[in-house]
Amino acid sequence: MVVQAEEGQGRLTGPGHAPRILVATAVPAERDAVASGLPGAGNGAGNGTGAGTVDVVAVGVGPAAAAAGTARLLATAAAAGTPYELVISAGIGGGFPPGAPLGSLVVADAVTAADLGAETPDGFVPVTALGFGRVTHEPPAALVRELAAASGAATGTVLTVSTVTGSAESAAALRARHPRALAEAMEGFGVAEAAAALGIPVAEVRAVSNAVGPRDRAAWRIADALAALTEAFGKFTPVLESWNRHD
């Protein structure tokens, strides 16, 4: 396998009937961490003509930018006759202790929009209770199991928020509404919405850089989380090469 690092993306190509996969990150640092975990990263030798391809692209911060950027890439690929078969939202994020300590990895078995809804006198009401849309996407269960087994990741709900949690009270409220939540980030649900619009399965992977709750920048471990992301994608490679959405 060969990884190509192009402007704005990395690319994994290989022989056989491997799927074409898009990995969507928020920012270039996450993109580079993912691409570095794929075999041959940074050597510039790939040409994107292999049977299987993993493209790693920074699509923007927040659910709206993530949805728009991902949708553009998916539509462009489909129009070119080279559609993606899987989309992975990947990056760093906050972890809910004790299930997701700093530096650990979480593979989502549910991608949930935590703050999509309405405030009422009785508390938060999700948009689904108002009769609209959806708030959760479920990645393929077999893929979740295989990614977690390959990397030693925990599995659980990854929440998508538009405002990062910054207090103990907000963190407790999120856990009360989502008791299976292990991590929060800002892009997963947007990526999932874009993928679902084209009927493409989605997954989400988060390396934990900080605890969800009071903001303490001195305690954040961003470098450790990016390193964990690189290590994880190195371990994911055999799973991604062999994954088939129709199995």
C-alpha positions in Angstrom: 0.0 0.0 0.0 1.1 3.6 -0.7 -0.1 6.8 0.9 0.0 9.9 -1.2 0.1 13.3 0.5 -1.4 15.8 -1.8 -2.3 19.4 -1.1 -5.2 19.1 1.3 -5.3 15.3 1.6 -3.5 12.0 2.0 -4.2 9.0 -0.1 -4.0 5.3 0.5 -4.0 3.0 -2.5 -3.6 -0.7 -2.8 -4.2 -3.9 -4.9 -7.3 -6.0 -4.8 -10.9 -5.1 -4.3 -10.5 -2.6 -1.5 -13.3 0.1 -1.0 -12.9 3.8 -1.7 -13.0 5.6 1.6 -13.2 9.3 2.7 -11.7 10.3 6.0 -13.0 13.7 7.0 -11.2 15.7 9.7 -11.8 19.2 10.9 -8.3 20.7 10.6 -5.0 20.0 8.8 -3.3 18.7 12.0 -5.8 15.9 12.3 -5.6 15.2 8.6 -1.8 14.9 8.8 -2.0 12.7 11.8 -4.4 10.3 10.1 -2.4 10.2 6.9 0.8 9.6 8.8 -0.7 6.4 10.2 -1.3 4.9 6.7 1.6 2.9 5.2 4.1 5.0 3.3 2.8 8.4 4.4 4.6 11.4 3.0 6.5 9.6 0.3 4.4 11.1 -2.5 4.6 7.9 -4.5 0.9 7.1 -4.9 -1.1 8.2 -7.8 -4.6 7.4 -6.7 -5.2 4.8 -9.4 -5.3 1.7 -7.2 -8.4 -0.4 -6.7 -8.9 0.9 -3.2 -8.3 4.5 -2.1 -8.5 6.3 1.2 -8.6 10.1 0.9 -8.0 12.2 4.0 -9.4 15.7 3.8 -9.8 18.6 6.3 -13.4 19.7 5.7 -13.7 22.4 8.4 -14.7 23.0 12.0 -18.2 22.4 13.3 -21.2 20.4 12.0 -22.2 22.9 9.3 -18.7 23.1 7.7 -18.2 19.4 8.1 -21.5 18.6 6.4 -20.9 21.0 3.5 -17.3 20.0 2.9 -18.1 16.3 3.0 -21.2 16.6 0.8 -19.1 18.4 -1.8 -16.4 15.7 -1.8 -19.0 12.9 -2.0 -21.0 14.5 -4.8 -17.8 15.3 -6.8 -16.6 11.7 -6.5 -20.0 10.3 -7.5 -20.2 12.6 -10.5 -16.8 11.4 -11.6 -17.9 7.8 -11.4 -15.6 7.0 -8.5 -18.0 7.1 -5.5 -16.9 6.6 -1.9 -18.2 3.5 -0.2 -17.5 4.6 3.4 -17.0 7.9 5.2 -15.1 8.2 8.5 -15.2 11.3 10.7 -11.9 11.4 12.5 -10.0 13.7 14.8 -9.4 14.6 18.4 -12.1 15.4 21.0 -13.1 15.6 24.6 -13.6 12.4 26.6 -16.0 11.6 29.4 -14.1 10.2 32.4 -13.5 7.5 33.5 -14.5 5.7 30.3 -12.4 7.8 27.9 -9.2 9.0 29.6 -6.7 11.3 28.0 -4.8 9.7 25.1 -7.4 7.0 24.6 -9.3 6.1 21.5 -13.1 6.0 21.0 -14.9 4.3 18.1 -18.5 5.5 17.9 -21.3 3.0 17.8 -23.7 6.0 17.7 -23.1 9.4 16.3 -25.4 11.8 18.0 -26.2 15.5 17.7 -26.3 16.5 21.4 -27.7 20.0 21.1 -30.0 19.8 18.1 -33.4 20.6 19.5 -35.2 23.1 21.8 -35.0 24.3 25.4 -38.3 24.0 27.2 -39.4 24.7 30.8 -38.9 21.0 31.4 -35.5 20.9 29.9 -33.9 20.1 26.6 -36.0 18.4 23.9 -34.3 16.8 20.9 -35.5 17.7 17.4 -36.9 14.3 16.9 -39.4 14.9 19.8 -40.5 18.0 17.9 -41.4 15.8 14.9 -38.4 16.7 12.7 -35.3 15.0 11.3 -33.0 12.7 13.3 -30.3 13.0 15.9 -28.4 9.8 15.7 -26.6 7.8 13.0 -25.4 4.2 13.7 -22.2 3.1 12.0 -22.1 -0.5 10.7 -21.8 -2.7 13.8 -19.3 -5.2 12.3 -17.0 -2.3 11.3 -17.2 -0.8 14.8 -16.2 -4.1 16.3 -13.3 -4.7 13.9 -11.9 -1.1 14.3 -12.2 -1.4 18.1 -10.6 -4.8 18.2 -7.7 -3.7 16.0 -6.9 -0.6 18.1 -8.1 -1.4 21.6 -10.5 1.5 21.4 -13.6 1.8 23.6 -16.9 1.9 21.9 -19.9 4.1 22.7 -21.7 7.2 21.7 -19.8 10.2 20.3 -21.7 13.4 20.7 -21.6 16.3 18.2 -21.9 19.7 19.7 -21.8 23.2 18.2 -20.5 24.6 21.5 -17.7 22.7 23.2 -18.7 21.8 26.8 -17.0 24.1 29.3 -18.5 23.5 32.7 -19.1 20.6 35.1 -22.8 21.3 35.1 -23.0 21.1 31.3 -21.0 17.9 31.2 -23.3 16.3 33.8 -26.4 17.4 31.8 -25.0 15.8 28.7 -24.2 12.6 30.5 -27.7 12.5 32.0 -29.2 12.8 28.5 -26.7 10.5 26.9 -25.5 7.9 29.5 -23.5 6.0 26.9 -21.6 9.0 25.7 -17.8 8.5 25.8 -16.6 11.6 23.8 -17.7 14.8 22.2 -16.5 16.6 19.1 -17.9 19.1 16.6 -18.1 17.4 13.2 -19.3 13.8 13.4 -23.0 14.4 12.9 -22.5 16.8 10.1 -20.3 14.3 8.3 -22.9 11.6 8.9 -25.7 13.7 7.5 -23.8 14.2 4.3 -23.0 10.5 4.0 -26.6 9.5 4.7 -27.9 11.8 2.0 -26.1 9.6 -0.5 -26.7 6.3 1.3 -23.1 5.9 2.3 -22.2 4.2 5.7 -20.4 6.4 8.2 -18.0 5.8 11.1 -16.4 8.1 13.7 -13.1 7.8 15.5 -11.9 10.2 18.2 -8.7 10.4 20.1 -9.1 12.0 23.5 -7.2 15.2 24.1 -9.1 16.6 27.1 -11.8 15.8 29.6 -15.3 17.0 28.9 -16.1 19.7 31.4 -14.3 22.8 32.8 -11.8 24.2 30.3 -8.3 23.7 31.5 -5.9 24.2 28.6 -2.9 23.4 30.7 -4.3 19.8 31.1 -5.0 19.2 27.4 -2.9 16.6 25.7 -3.3 17.5 22.0 0.0 16.1 20.9 -0.7 12.8 22.6 -4.1 12.6 21.1 -2.8 13.2 17.6 -0.2 10.5 18.1 -2.9 8.1 19.2 -4.8 9.0 16.0 -1.8 8.2 13.9 -1.3 4.9 15.7 -4.9 3.9 15.4 -5.0 4.4 11.6 -1.9 2.3 11.2 -3.8 -0.5 13.0 -7.0 0.2 11.1 -5.4 -0.4 7.7 -6.1 -4.1 7.4 -9.7 -3.6 8.4 -10.2 -0.8 5.9 -8.6 -2.8 3.1 -10.9 -5.7 3.6 -14.1 -4.0 4.6 -17.1 -4.6 2.4 -20.4 -2.7 3.0 -22.3 -5.6 1.5 -20.9 -8.3 3.8 
